[in-house]
Structure formats: C-alpha cells, structure tokens
Amino acid sequence: MEHKKISYLLIGAGVLAALGGGFLFFIDAPMAALRYRSALPELSYLMIPGLVFLWFIGILYGTAMINYFLICVRIGKNRSFSRENASGLSRIAALLLGAGLIWLLGIPFGLLLRLRLGVWSLAFLLAAAASAAMGALAWGLAKLLRRAVEMKEENDLTV
C-alpha cells in the first residue's frame, strides 16, 4: 500500500510542475512577447520565431512529463523495478538533454539575429544547464534501474 501513497505524491508533484511549466511556456511567454513587441517594436520580428522556439522546448518538457506520469502509475501498481521504467527514464533523459541542447543553440542563433548578449542569453544558459543536469540525472537513474532489474530477475530465477 505504501507504493500507492508514494505514487500519489509523485503524481501530485508532477501535476504542480506540469501546471507551472504549462503556464510559463503557453501563457506567460506569449503575454511577455506581446509586451516586448509593444515596448521594442524594432524586435517585433522575433515574436513568432521566439514563441515557436519556446513552444518546441515546452513540448519536449511536456513529453518528458508524460513519461514521468507513466512511471508514477507503474510505481503505484508496485512495478517500480521494471524495464519499462528504465526505458521511460532513458526517454526522459534524451528529451531533457535535447531541450538543453536547443536552449544552448538558441544563444548563437540570437547573436546571428543581432541580439546583444544580456539577460536572455544568461537565462538560456541556465536553462540549458538545468535541462542537461536533469537529463544526466535521469540517464544515471535509468542505468541504475536497469541494473536493479537485472539483479531482481537473477534473484527471481534462483528462488
């Protein structure tokens, strides 16, 4: 029964993270883009490409969240040590590492568009580092989980 409580807590935390991310990417970012378009009309040509850039990253994060929720459901069904969870963590790692790379590639792209280095480039760099760190953590956990699954299967065979 304890695994169900853990699953519910993990799902609750995931829902809060998904709502926060959804708000940031799909409500706050467009509103900020509209404000900046009015304040800096010379950069208004960046509004749509910038939003597409952010929404693509948001979709990567959302896909990672879907994999996270699938893992939480399996934990609730007492299937924590499963190959499916290891594969899900690997997918999460790939999505987060990909998002980190896209954040990082956004900096030279912005420079090509004649934007000066500033707060936006620091924010992109921090987002890239955070995504890469979470991706590396998910990748490491996937490797550990695969090994745990192998040990569990060996143990089940010997019993």
C-alpha positions as CSV (number, residue, x, y, z in Angstrom):
1,M,0.0,0.0,0.0
2,E,3.0,2.3,0.6
3,H,3.8,2.3,-3.1
4,K,0.4,3.8,-3.8
5,K,1.0,6.7,-1.4
6,I,4.4,7.4,-3.0
7,S,2.8,7.2,-6.4
8,Y,0.1,9.7,-5.5
9,L,2.7,12.1,-4.0
10,L,4.9,11.8,-7.1
11,I,1.9,12.4,-9.4
12,G,0.9,15.4,-7.3
13,A,4.4,16.9,-7.6
14,G,4.3,16.2,-11.3
15,V,0.9,17.9,-11.7
16,L,2.2,21.0,-10.0
17,A,5.4,21.0,-12.2
18,A,3.3,20.5,-15.3
19,L,0.9,23.3,-14.5
20,G,3.8,25.6,-13.7
21,G,5.6,24.8,-16.9
22,G,2.4,25.0,-19.0
23,F,1.7,28.4,-17.5
24,L,5.3,29.6,-18.2
25,F,5.5,28.3,-21.7
26,F,2.0,28.8,-23.0
27,I,0.5,31.7,-21.1
28,D,3.3,33.8,-19.6
29,A,5.7,33.7,-22.6
30,P,3.1,34.8,-25.1
31,M,2.0,37.6,-22.8
32,A,5.6,38.7,-22.3
33,A,6.2,38.6,-26.0
34,L,3.2,40.9,-26.6
35,R,4.5,43.3,-24.0
36,Y,8.0,43.3,-25.5
37,R,6.6,43.7,-29.0
38,S,4.9,46.9,-27.9
39,A,8.0,48.2,-25.9
40,L,10.6,47.3,-28.6
41,P,8.9,47.4,-32.0
42,E,12.3,47.1,-33.7
43,L,12.5,43.5,-32.4
44,S,8.9,42.6,-33.2
45,Y,10.1,40.3,-36.0
46,L,11.4,37.9,-33.3
47,M,8.0,37.4,-31.6
48,I,6.7,34.4,-33.6
49,P,10.1,32.6,-34.1
50,G,10.8,33.2,-30.4
51,L,7.5,31.7,-29.4
52,V,7.9,28.7,-31.7
53,F,11.3,28.1,-30.2
54,L,9.9,28.2,-26.6
55,W,6.9,26.1,-27.5
56,F,9.1,23.4,-29.1
57,I,11.1,23.2,-25.9
58,G,7.8,23.2,-23.9
59,I,6.6,20.2,-26.0
60,L,9.9,18.4,-25.2
61,Y,9.3,19.0,-21.5
62,G,5.7,18.0,-21.8
63,T,6.6,14.8,-23.4
64,A,9.1,14.1,-20.6
65,M,6.3,14.8,-18.1
66,I,4.1,12.2,-19.8
67,N,6.8,9.6,-19.4
68,Y,7.2,10.7,-15.8
69,F,3.5,10.1,-15.2
70,L,3.6,6.7,-16.8
71,I,6.5,5.8,-14.4
72,C,4.4,7.1,-11.5
73,V,1.5,4.9,-12.5
74,R,3.7,1.8,-12.6
75,I,5.1,2.7,-9.2
76,G,1.5,2.8,-7.9
77,K,1.0,-0.7,-9.3
78,N,4.1,-2.0,-7.5
79,R,6.1,-2.3,-10.7
80,S,8.9,0.1,-9.7
81,F,11.7,-2.2,-10.8
82,S,10.7,-2.7,-14.4
83,R,12.3,-2.4,-17.8
84,E,9.5,-0.1,-18.8
85,N,10.5,2.4,-16.1
86,A,14.2,2.2,-17.1
87,S,13.1,2.9,-20.7
88,G,10.9,5.7,-19.6
89,L,13.8,7.3,-17.7
90,S,16.0,6.9,-20.8
91,R,13.4,8.7,-22.8
92,I,13.2,11.5,-20.2
93,A,16.9,11.8,-20.3
94,A,17.0,12.1,-24.0
95,L,14.2,14.7,-24.1
96,L,15.8,16.8,-21.3
97,L,19.3,16.6,-22.9
98,G,17.7,17.6,-26.3
99,A,16.0,20.5,-24.6
100,G,19.3,21.6,-23.1
101,L,21.0,21.5,-26.4
102,I,18.2,23.5,-28.0
103,W,18.5,26.1,-25.2
104,L,22.2,26.3,-25.8
105,L,21.8,26.6,-29.6
106,G,19.4,29.5,-29.0
107,I,22.3,31.7,-27.9
108,P,24.3,31.7,-31.2
109,F,21.1,31.9,-33.1
110,G,20.1,35.0,-31.1
111,L,23.5,36.5,-31.8
112,L,23.0,35.9,-35.5
113,L,19.8,37.9,-35.3
114,R,21.9,40.8,-33.9
115,L,20.7,40.5,-30.3
116,R,23.2,41.6,-27.8
117,L,24.3,39.3,-25.0
118,G,22.3,40.0,-22.0
119,V,19.8,38.6,-19.6
120,W,18.2,36.5,-22.3
121,S,21.5,34.7,-23.0
122,L,22.1,34.1,-19.3
123,A,18.6,32.7,-18.9
124,F,19.2,30.4,-21.9
125,L,22.5,29.2,-20.5
126,L,20.9,28.5,-17.1
127,A,18.0,26.7,-18.7
128,A,20.4,24.6,-20.8
129,A,22.5,23.7,-17.7
130,A,19.4,22.8,-15.7
131,S,18.0,20.7,-18.5
132,A,21.3,18.9,-19.1
133,A,21.7,18.3,-15.3
134,M,18.2,16.8,-15.0
135,G,18.8,14.8,-18.2
136,A,22.1,13.4,-16.9
137,L,20.4,12.5,-13.6
138,A,17.6,10.7,-15.4
139,W,20.2,8.9,-17.6
140,G,22.1,7.8,-14.5
141,L,18.9,6.6,-12.8
142,A,17.9,4.7,-15.9
143,K,21.3,2.8,-15.8
144,L,20.9,2.1,-12.1
145,L,17.3,0.9,-12.6
146,R,18.4,-1.4,-15.5
147,R,21.0,-3.0,-13.3
148,A,18.5,-3.3,-10.4
149,V,16.0,-5.0,-12.8
150,E,18.7,-7.5,-13.9
151,M,19.6,-8.3,-10.3
152,K,15.9,-8.7,-9.5
153,E,15.4,-11.1,-12.4
154,E,18.5,-13.1,-11.4
155,N,17.2,-13.3,-7.9
156,D,13.8,-14.4,-9.1
157,L,15.4,-17.1,-11.2
158,T,17.4,-18.5,-8.2
159,V,14.4,-18.6,-5.9
